[in-house]
Amino acid sequence: MIKRNRMVWLIVVVLTALSVDVSAQRRTRKKTPPPAPQTELAKLREEFVNATKDYKTSLQKLLTIYEGNVTKAEEKVELSKKLLAEGLIARSQLEENERALVIAKEKVSETKRQMTNADEQIAAVLVETAADEQIAKDLRLARQRLVRTAAFTRFIGGPGWNLSEAWKVQRFFSDTFKKQLPIAVFGQGPIHERWRLNHRNAMDIQLHPDGVEGQALLNFLQRNGIPYLAFRSAIPGTATGPHIHIGRPSHRY
């Protein structure tokens, strides 16, 4: 009888220990939830970063070639000047070499401009996406007509804005500051087209929103009910340059 009671006691102890162990394992699993899957926004952002780096790398290679062509063209012009002074070539030959040098320099300038535009367009898309993400997290921001954060300002504006009215903005700026509005992207740019982002009814302006010109422009847009996103942030390691996006945010289509 004593042996039987002892056996029952051992079984109870074992079952109790197993129950405690299972309960502990369940609590442990609750404390370490599985990692959330990568969102579509994160995937899109990663694609943008990679595409920009690839694009800029190809432009950099092209720029190296064009800069080498400029060096060769400059040497050819200098040699032509000496030969002309010695009466060994006609002036037309020197003029032809000088025109070739101008063309070579223009190619360098155009490539640099394309690299700058790539930075600005990528920066625009990334900060617009980040702004939408931040607003989506805070419904109180989404309900406001004018949203201000440390990184950006968003003015919802009226429903009737169309890019065909851009002349009003351009005329205001030229009348006020006696120079052209610095437009970086007007309508759909190559980056927006490639990544299926609808930027057809918007334009990006190369102005810092906290500067004198930027503040004047933002005040004009608000007075006229024109929607905008004004960004003060850069994209570390990818692109630089705060800007003003006039129009609705760019969304995928």
N, C-alpha and C positions, 0 to 999 in steps of 0.2 A: 504494500500500500504506500509505503514511504517512497519507494522507487518510482511508483506511478505518479505521485504528487510532484516529485522532483522533475520528472519528465514534462509534465504539464506546465510547470513553472518555467522551465527552459524554453518551451515553445512560445509562451506568452512574451518572454523577454525578447526573443528573436523577432517575433512579429511586431512588437513595439518599436524595436530599433529600425526595422525596415520601414515602418510607417513614418517615423521621424525623418529618416534619410530621404524618402520620396517627397515629403513636405518641404524639406530644406531645398531639394533640387528644384521644386516648383517655384519657391521664393526666389532662388537664384536666377531662374529663367526670366522671371518678371522684371528683375532689376537690370537685365541686359537685353533690351529689345533689339531685333535685327536692324541693321542700317537701312535707312530709307533709300528707295531706288532713285537713280539720277533723274531729275526732272527734265522736261523738254526744254525749259529755259536754260538749264545748266548745259545741256547738250549743244544748244544753239550757240551759247556763249563760247564754249570750247571750240566749236567749229569756226567761229569768227576769228578767234585768236590764232588758230592754226593757219587759216586761210590768209590772214593778214601777214603773218610771218613768211609764208611761202611767196606771197605776192611781192613783198618788200625785198625778199632775197633775190627774186628774179630781176626786179628793178635795179637793185644794187649791182648785179652782174652787168646789166646793160649800161648802167652809169659808168662803171669802170672802163668799158669799151669806148664809150663816147668821150670820156675824159682823155683817154689815150689818143683818140682821133684829133681832139683839140690840140694836144701837144704836138702831134705830127704836123697839123695844119699850120700851127704857129712857126714851127721850124722851117716849113716850106715857104712861108711868107717872108721870113727873114732872109732866107737864101735868095729868094726872088728879088728882093730889094738890092742885094749885093750884085747880083747878075745884071740887073737893070742899070745900076750905077756904072758897071763896066761895059755897058752897051751890048751885052750878050743875049738879052731877051727883050721882047717888046713890052710896053707898059700894059697892054691888054692881058698878058700872061700874069703879071703881078695882080691886076684887078680880079682876074678869075680866081687866083689863089686866095685873095682876101675875101671874096664871096664864099668860097668853100669854108673858110675859117668861121665866118658869121653863121653859116648853116650848122657847122659842128657845135658851136657854142649854144645855138638855139636848141639842139637836141639834148644837150646837157641840162639846160634850164627846164625844158619840158619834162624830162625824166624826174628831176627833183620836184617839180610841181606835182607830178603824179604820185610821188611818194608822200608828199605832204597831204594831198587830198585823201589818199588811202588812210593815213593816220586819222584825219579829221572825220571821215565817214565812219570808220570803225568806232571811233570814240563816241560819235553821235548815237550810233545804234546801241552800243553797250550801255551808255548812261541812260538812254531812253528806256531800255529794257529794265535796268536797275530801278529807275524811278517808278515804273509800273509795278514792279515787284514789291517795292516798299509801300506803295499806296494800297496794293492788294492785301498786304498784311495788316493795315490799319484802316478799317472801314470809316473811321471818323474823318480821316484825310480825304477819302474818296468822295465823301458827301460835300466837301467844301468847294467853293468856287475858286478860291485862291489858296494854294497849298505852298507853304514855305518850310523847307528843312535846311540843314547846314549845307547839303550838297546841291540842291536844286530848288527852283520855284516853278510851280505849274499853275497856269491860269486857264480855266476851262473855256471861258469865252462863250460867244453865242453860237448858234447852230448853223449860221449862214456863211461861214468863211469858205472861200474858194481861192485857189492859187492864181486865178485870173485877176484877182484884186491886188496882186503883189505890187502893182504900179503905185498904189496909194502909199505903201510902206516905203518904196524906193523914192518917191517924190518928197515925202516927209523928211527922209534922211538927207537927201541932196539939198533941199531947201534949208535945212537946219545947220548942216555941217559943211555945205559947199563941196561935197565929194560924193562918189558913188557908194551905195550900200555894199559892204564887203560880203557878197554871197559866195559861200563855199560849195553848196549843192542846191540846185534848183530843180525841184521835182524828183523823179526817180533816178537815182545814181546807179552806177554799175554794181556796187556792193549790195544795194537794196534789191536790185533785180536778181542777182545771183542767189541771194538768200530768201527771196520771196517775201520781202518786207514792203508793205505799201507806203511809199514815201511820195506818191504822185501828187498829193495835195499839200505838200509842205516844202519848206526851204530852210537851210541851215546858214546862219550868219556868223561870220568870224569876229565876234565881239565878246569881250568879257562882260557878263551881266552886271558886275559891280562898278564898271568904269563909267565915265560921264556919258559917252555915246551909248553904252549899253543901257544905262538907267533911263535915258531919254527915250530910247526905242521901246523899252518895256512899258513906260508910262503911256506912250502913244498907242501901243497895242491894247492895253487895258481900257483906255478911253474909248476905243473903237470896237471893243468886244472881240478882238482877234485872239484866238487861243495860242498859247506858246508854252514851251518848256525851256527854262534858262538854267544852264548847268555851270557850276563852279568847279567841278571835279574832273580830274584826268583819270586815265586807266593805267595804273602802274604796270610797267613792263610791256605795254601794248601801244598806247597812243596818248597824246597830250593835247591840250587845248580846250579850255572852256568855250562854250558857244551858246547861241540862242536858236532854238528850233521853233520856227513859226508854223503853226498848224497843229493838227491832232497828232498824238504819238503814232509811231510807225508800228503796225501790227502785221503778223504773218497772214498770207492769203493762200 
